[in-house]
């Protein structure tokens, strides 16, 4: 499951495709909202990409009973 209208990316894939995302503001979300999302967001910011990370991650999103949808292709 994932946040609606989001795209699943492995952290390394997100780092490798950083240049393609410069025209969008991104919100990075991992399971718990700690090391992975913060590290990816820090790297993307260093590359000039406007991004934030979701505090508490997907776990907090679900605990808040916010909508979710299946991950395409998974």
Secondary structure, 3 states (H helix, E strand, C coil): CEECCCCCCCHHHHHHCHHHHCCCCEEECCCCCCHHHHHHHHHHHHCCCCEEECCCHHHHHHHCCCCEECCCCC
